[in-house]
Amino acid sequence: MQNQKTKTPLRRHIGQSLRAWRKPAALWLLGLVAIIAAPAWAAAAAPAELKIDYAYYSPESLVIKRNGWLEQEFAPDHTQVRWVLSLGSNRALEYLNSGAIDIGSTAGLAAVLGKANGNPIKTVYIFSRPEWTALVVRKDSPLKSLADLKGKKIAATKGTDPYLFTLRALHTVGLTKDDVEIVNLQHPDGRTALINGQVDAWAGLDPHMAAAEVDNGARLLFRNVNFNTWGFLNVREAFLKQYPDTVTRVLKVYERAREWVGAHPDEAAQIVSEDSKVSLAVAKLQLSRNDFSHPQPGAEQIKALEAAAPILVQEQLVKPGTDLNQVIESLIDAQAAQPALSSAQHQ
């Protein structure tokens, strides 16, 4: 009996110790599970705010913004959609680099230039295959060929497709940027400078270029659709890593807009006209110069960019020794759009 009595307090003590241990151990295990599962939860959750650009050279962005489709998509998540106007690739790239936007639209070669110079972005979608730029002169200009541009003033927005288009065009006749005077103006200001006679030529961008043709009788001195790089939708790498599902949902909305533009060209032109403050005839001309049939980035864009990229080295726009092919490979994300495209095909 004495042994039994002596054992009872011991057992009671052991039982109390085990119960005391179980509680923190259970909490510890829950904490461990939470730590392990946290990345999956973070990746699945939508952000409190989605910052995305719209641009007059990206018709889908105007359609999406006008119809409130992103706001509708993310309403259940209480995600606030903040729209930021990009007047050119240079602005979109600045906003992406600073975190002012999470997703932004640029020209393909401009995206390569940004990536090569340290902008941490991925291209996840092609919003169009445009002929959105050409070298433009006034209707009464005496200039007849690219060679005539030697020693002349050309308005161009540095870091954009029209600027890089200009450099490539000049190289075809043995000229470089040192043989002309490039006046760095944003696209709308370049058109104004051309019409007012302040520059001899302008590296135009639609819809401003189409407006100069329709409203001012401007003439396209040089055009080459192959020197126009694709319309890229880019996302900050950190945002893509943290919110892959959000990016997929944005691309689904872009797919909806792309298909809507193809099915409703007149309504799309009306939206472009009203938002860009150009005539309906100008908007229709702009849309006629866009091919919306290749939304997934991949080998075709890589090939085009590899052909265009040498101009960045020749004009010393990137650091010496930069492996531009590697930059292009790391820029293009061929898989990010696949879930959105597959979902659209099954709807």
Secondary structure, 3 states (H helix, E strand, C coil): CHHHHHHHHHHHHHHHHHHHHHHHHHHHHHHHHHHHHHHHHHHHCCCCEEEEEECCCCHHHHHHHHHCHHHHHHHHHCCEEEEEECCCHHHHHHHHHHCCCCEEEEEHHHHHHHHHCCCCEEEEEEEEEECCCCEEECCCCCCCCHHHHCCCEEEECCCCHHHHHHHHHHHCCCCCHHHCEEEECCHHHHHHHHHCCCCCEEECCCCHHHHHHHHHCCEEEECCHHHCCCEEEEEEHHHHHHCHHHHHHHHHHHHHHHHHHHHCHHHHHHHHHHHHCCCHHHHHHHHHCEECCCCCCCHHHHHHHHHHCHHHHHCCCCCCCCCHHHHHHHHECCCCCHHHHHHHHCC
